[in-house]
Amino acid sequence: MQIEVLKCKIHRAVITEANLQYVGSITIDEDLMDAAGLIEYEKVQVVNVNNGERLETYVIKGKRASGVVCMNGPAARLCAVGDIVIVISYASMEVEAARTHQPIAVFPKEGNKL
């Protein structure tokens, strides 16, 4: 049997842009992606600390060391610039592997820097 467990999260990043006209997704600074172990197009859950909204989307690479965290497409209506979000990824694994799995948590500093 497989279960879903926390793979990684970027905890309390700040939304730097909201682009309603983009097709969809969340753009994240490639440094943050690497630190968390996220890959481009990976499915994520985004939780907005400011308003309680929760949504699912996928990640696209943002410019490295830019601090960008941009909500794109219709989800841009659910996050405003300056909102604090938690970006979460889950993984499916066997129960025995899940017992020893250690998720990665990244806690960005000011400007969404590592």
RAQUI-V40086 format. One record per run of one state. SS is the DSSP state (2 for helix, 1 for strand, 0 for the rest). FROM is the first residue (numbers start at 1). TO is the last residue. If there is no record, write none. Layout:
ss,from,to
SS,FROM,TO
SS,FROM,TO
This chain:
ss,from,to
0,1,1
1,2,14
0,15,16
1,17,19
0,20,25
1,26,29
2,30,36
0,37,42
1,43,48
0,49,53
1,54,62
0,63,68
1,69,72
2,73,78
0,79,83
1,84,94
2,95,100
0,101,103
1,104,106
0,107,108
1,109,109
2,110,112
1,113,113
0,114,114
